[in-house]
Amino acid sequence: MEILHGLDGRPGLTARAPWIVAFSFGLLHGFGFAGALAEVGLPQADIPLALLMFNVGVEAGQLLFIATILMVIQLWKRTSSLELAWLPRITVYAIGSTASFWVIERTMSF
């Protein structure tokens, strides 16, 4: 909701400093993944390299996904006369709905 509407007409933390939000989520996910690696019995000496390679793979996948989406949007703009003004709103709702589903699903598994 903050991305779409702001907070009382003012931009929220996500709009003002997205790096803080991204850093926080990345840190939490890193701790979770490190804990999972420790649980599967990976030797302590191998955890830093495993985390690095996992993160490099995730970042490469994200960049590939974004590049693909940008190419599709550019192709759409060049070949279609329909406007994509609705795309940002639909994207935000799709991401929020998926995140909400995962939070509920994982909370219920406890």
N, C-alpha and C positions, 0 to 999 in steps of 0.2 A: 504494500500500500504506500510506503514511503517513496518508492521509486515513481509511482504513478502520480501521487497527489502531494507529496511533501508533508510537512508537519505544520498544521495551521497556516498554510500558505507560504511557509519558509522551507527551504531545502533542508533535509535531515542529514544525519551523519553519512549515510550512504552516498548522497550527492556531493557533500562538501569534502569528504575524505574517504573515497572508496578504498584506498590502500589499507586503511586501518581495518575495515571490515574484512577485506580479502586476507590480510595478514592474520587476523584473529581466527577466521575459519580454517586457514591453512595450518596454523599452529595446532588447533584442536584435532584436525584430521591427521596431522603428523604424529601426535601423541597416541591417537587411537591405532594407527597403523603400526607404530613401534611396539605398542602393547600386544597387538596381534602377532607380530613377528616373534616376540619373546615367548608367547604361549605355544607356538608351533614348534618350538625347540631350536630355533636358529641360534647358533653360537653368538655370544655377545660381541665378539670381534667382527662378525659379518653384518651386524645390524646397520651400521652407518652406510656401508656400500649398498646394501639392499634398499635402504630408504632413499639414497641418492638416485639409484637406477630407477626405482619406482617413480619418484618425482619427475625425473627426466622423461620417462615414458608418458606419464600423465600430461605433462606440459606439451610434449610433442603432439600427443593426440588432441589436446585442446586447440593448439595452433592449426592443426590440419582441419579440424572441424570448423573453426572460424573462417579459415581460408575458403573452404568449400561453401559455406553459407554465403560469404561475401560474393563469391563467383556466381552462385545461383541468383542472388539479388540483382547483381549487375546484368546478368543474362535476362532476367525478368524485365528490368527497366528498359533494356534495348529492344525486346521483342513484344512487349505488351503495353497497351495504353492504359491499363488499369492501375490506379494508384495503390501504393502500399502503406497508406497512412494508418491502417488498422494493425499493421504487423508488430510495432513495439508493444502495444497494449496486449495483444494476444500472447506474445512471447512472455511478457511479465506474468500473466495469469497462468500460462502453462508451466513455467518454472516454479511459481509459488504453489500451484496445485500439486506438482510432483514432490516438492520438498515437504509439504504438509502431509501427504500420503506416507512418505518415508518416516517422518517423525512419529506419526500415529502408529504405523506398523511396528517400528522398533520399540516404542514405548510399551505397546501391548505385549511384546515378546518378553518383557521383564516379568 
